[in-house]
Structure formats: C-alpha cells, structure tokens
Amino acid sequence: MLSEISADVSRLVRDEIELAKAEIKQESTKAGKAVGMLGGAGYAGHVVVLMGSLTAIFALAHAVDIAWAALIVTAVWAVVAAVLYTTGRKRLRGVNLKPERTVESLKEDARWARHPTS
C-alpha cells in the first residue's frame, strides 16, 4: 500500500510538472508577442524623444546660440538619465529573485513525502 501511495504521489508530481510546463509555454508565447510590441513602442518613443530634442534645440536657438541650445538640451537629458539610473539601481538592489514561498513549499512537500503519516 505504501508503494502505491508513493507511485501515486510521483505520478501526481509529474502530472503537475507537465501542466506547469504547458502553462508556462503558453504564457511565454503571449509574453513574447507583447515584448515585441513593447520593443516597437520603445523605438517609436526614442524617435519622439530625438525629434522633441531637436525641436527644443531649434526653439532655444532663437534665444541663444544654437551650440548653447544643444548643450542645454543635452544637459537636461544627462540629468534625466542620472536620476533614472540612480532610481533604477536603488530599486534593483531591493529585488530578491529567490522564490522563497516556492522553496518553502517544496521543502514541506519533501518532508511530507519522506514521512507521509506524520
């Protein structure tokens, strides 16, 4: 009877793993398509920023020399980049990629499998 329970648990675990693989594959396909769209949006946004920067340079050129206008716009973008970098680095330090709950759940499942009656 113990061997039947062990075989059933093994079969259940294998079935759940296969189900998880299928679900992950399906979701990965959806995510891949979405990421492609985000990439296109990122490129379009980059073009918008470049055109906006040129517009700002030419607008500022009415008040100051065009070289100074370009330097001012570049300095603004340097400040934006520094703020984004600092904020992103700070947030990334707080990320823990270890799936703590899953690891604990697997440990509990392993304990149960070793001692199914306790």
N, C-alpha and C positions, 0 to 999 in steps of 0.2 A: 504494500500500500504506500509506503514511503517513497518507493521508486516511481510509482505512478504520480504522486504529488510533485516529485522533483521533475519528472518529464513534463507534466502539465505546466509547471512554472516556467521551465525552459521554453516550451512552445509559446507560452503567453508572452514572454520577454522577446522572443524572436519575432512574433507577430507584431508586437508594439514597435519594435525597431523598424520593421519593414513599413509599417504605417507611417512612422515618423519620417523615414526616407522619402516616401512618396509625397507626403505633405510638404516637406522641405523643397523637393524638386519642383513641385507645382508653384509654390510661393516664390522660389528663386527665379523662375521664368517670368513671373509677373514683375518681380523687383528689377530684373534685368531690363525689361522694356521701360519701366519707369525711370531707371537710371539713365537710359539713353535719352529720354525726353529731357531730363534734368541737365544732361550734358549740352544738349542743343540750346536750352534756355540759358545756360551759363555762357555759352559762346555768344548768343544774341545780347545778353546783358553786358558782356565785355565790349561788344561793338557800340552799344549805347553809351557806356562809360567813356570810350575813346572819343566818340562824336561829341558828347557833352563836354569833355575836357577841351576839345578843340574850340567848341563854341564859347566856352568860358575864357579861353586864351584870347580869342579874337574880340570878345566883348571887353575884356580888361585892356586890350591894346589901344582902345580909344582913350583910356585914362593914363596909361604908362607905356613905355617902350615894349614892343612885342616880346623881347627877350625876358624882360622883367615879368611880363604877364605869364609867360611859360614857366618861369621859375616859381612864381606864386602858386600856380595850379599844381605844379609838381610837389611843392612843399605841403600843400593841403593833402594830396594823395599820400605823401610819406607819413603824415600824422595819422591819417585814417588807417594805413597799413600797420603802423606801430601799435595803435590801440587794438585793432582786430587780432594781431599776433599775440599781444600780451594777454588779452582776454581769453583767447582760444587756448593758449598754453596753460593758463591758470585752471580753466575748466577741465582740460585733458588730464591734468595731474590728479583730479578727483575721481577719475573713471577707474572702476575695478572690473576688469574683463573676466574675472573668475566667476563662474556661475555658482555662487555659494549655496543657494537653495537646492539646485540640482545635485551638487556634490553631496550635500547632507542627505537628500532623498535617496541617492544611490547607496550611500553608506548604510542607511536604515534598511533598504531592500536587501543588501548583502547580509546584514545581521539577521534579518528575518529568514533568509534563505538558508543560512547556516543552522539556525535554531527555530524552525517553523512552529514549534509548540509553545515557545516562551512568549 
